[in-house]
Amino acid sequence: MSVAFEMPKYDEIESVKDKVSPEEWQARVDLAALYRLVASYGWDDLLFTHLSARVPGPEHHFLLNPFGMMFEEVTASSLVKVDKDGNKVMDSPYDINPAGFTIHSAVHMAREDAKCVMHLHTDDGVAVSSQAAGLMPITQHAMQCGEIAYHEYEGVALDHEERDRIVKDLGDKQFMLLRNHGTLTVGPDIPAAFLAMYYLERACTMQIRALAGGVDVNNPPQGTHEKATHQSEVLFDGSASPLVWPPMLRKLDRQDPSYRT
């Protein structure tokens, strides 16, 4: 007679704080916070999107969400640490999302500067990724994002051969629309990736609403796109992280500080 394996409850996960370096623990806390923020903004898609962070150190390990746990349940200790081949390098009762591994491992392996990678399937992000024009420079938020990378849809991202094409299409950019699929941002740290995704998602929502108005859209004067992009570079390079991230953590601490466990 077979017995079904029972996953531990999210609040029963054993703490790994004493088993990892202080730097890794901080990365775990920040990434768990990022998952909670995604849930609070309504950006999650049940269990089927993913956020990752590189573990500090030379091993090129990175952290992903435990597959089977809601984003609002993710904690620092429940995050799964894997290597570039998707092997768990620390015991965990959870597996990882295989499609998430394909996308995130591609970027982490190719971009040393990509300490955090976010990928979402929001309504407005998917809608804009499905429009032929992509993200249009018709709002300040869109122009602040600068140049957007695009990757054509190839089906659910389970084929590891797709990784080379994702990396090629992303290049050195920080923002990407996965056609007919969703949004992706990378950052030199977790707060920078969050801020980039916040601006990209807001830009997508604004575009959908502007086009839904049924009137002609005003195109800003020539040159303003490049000007707005240049003016906003410090938003996404990590410089704004000390300003933006602490209030986000305070917000989460007021709601539910269990992400820190």
Residue, then its C-alpha position, 0 to 999 in steps of 0.5 A: m500500500s503506497v503512502a502519499f508524501e506529505m509536505p511540511k507546512y510552510d511555518e514548520i520549515e526548519s530554520v537554516k540561519d545557522k547553516v549558511s553564511p550571514e551574506e546568504w541569510q541576508a539574500r534569503v531574507d530579501l528574496a523571501a521579502l520579494y516573494r511576499l511583495v509580489a503576492s501583495y501587489g497581486w503579481d503572482d500566478l498561483l505557483f507558476t512564476h518565479l524570482s531568483a537570487r544568486v547566493p553570494g560566493p564563487e559557487h554560482h548557486f542561486l535561490l528559487n521558490p519552493f514549488g508547491m508553496m504560495f508566494e505569500e508563504v515563502t520564507a527565508s529558510s524555505l527557499v531552495k538552493v540549486d546549482k547551474d544544473g538544477n541540482k539541490v545543494m542543500d537539503s529541502p523537502y521541496d522541488i523547484n519549478p523546472a520552467g523557472f530553472t530554465i529561464h533563471s539559470a540561463v540569465h544567472m550563468a551568462r550575466e555576472d551582474a544579474k544578482c536577481v532575476m524576476h519573471l511574472h505573468t501579470d494580465d497587463g504584462v502578458a497583454v503588452s507582450s502579446q501586442a505587436a508594438g510591444l512596450m510603447p514609449i507613451t508614458q513616463h514609466a515606459m520611457q524610464c525603462g529605456e530599451i526593452a529586449y524581446h524573446e519570442y515564445e517557444g512554448v513552456a520553457l522546459d527545453h534547456e536549449e532555449r537558454d542560449r536564445i534567451v541570453k542572446d535576446l536579453g543581451d546586456k539589457q535589464f528589461m525583457l518582454l517574453r512574447n505572449h508570456g510575460t515580463l522579466t527584469v534583472g538587477p545588480d541586487i534584489p531591490a533594483a530588480f524589484l524597482a525595475m519590475y515595478y516600473l515595467e509593470r506600471a508601464c504595461t498597465m498604463q499602456i493597456r488603459a491608454l489604448a483602451g480609451g478609444v482615442d488617439v494616443n499622444n506621442p511625446p516629442q522626439g528626444t524625450h524618450e532618450k532624455a527620460t531614460h538617461q534621467s532614470e538610470v540611477l533608479f535601476d542600478g542599485s543606487a536607489s536601493p537604500l531609499v526604496w527597500p527599507p520602507m518595503l520591508r517595514k511594510l511587510d513587517r507590519q503585515d506579516p514578518s514571518y518571511r524572515t524565518 
